[in-house]
């Protein structure tokens, strides 16, 4: 574990990923509002939900940790121009007048992540499942046909 914070989000950073629609906001953690930042101090941890994107020979697989959410509270959509969108909302827990809160660390609010999918993604066969607070979205890949290579005899 590094004691020096990473400006680019650690080893899974997607700042150089050509398929990502995420925008790096250098002013995100500063105390004044930013035009790029969509987070607020109360719910920034949940708004920036982390998603893993893994490519296998058969599919693109996305996994998002969404603890405490039910599958009907999460939306998975495919938009125009090959964009996968994962969104949802965690509601604020109701407060009782007799309760004394000592710490509030769990976040609430809306979140949304968008990913531009490559040309080989089969957009009509996207599948999603949710188990134990982990959303898994599988986007099958089209088979890439290798060009026929014909050997030519040299005379």
ABEGO torsion letter per residue (X at the ends): XBABBBAAGEAABAAABAABABBBBAAAABABBBAABABBAAAAAAABBBBBBBBBAABBBBBBBBBGBBAAABBBBBBBGGBBBBBEBBBBBBBBAABBBABBABBBEBBBBBBBBBAABBAAABBBBBBGGBBBBBBBBBBBBBBBBBBBBBX
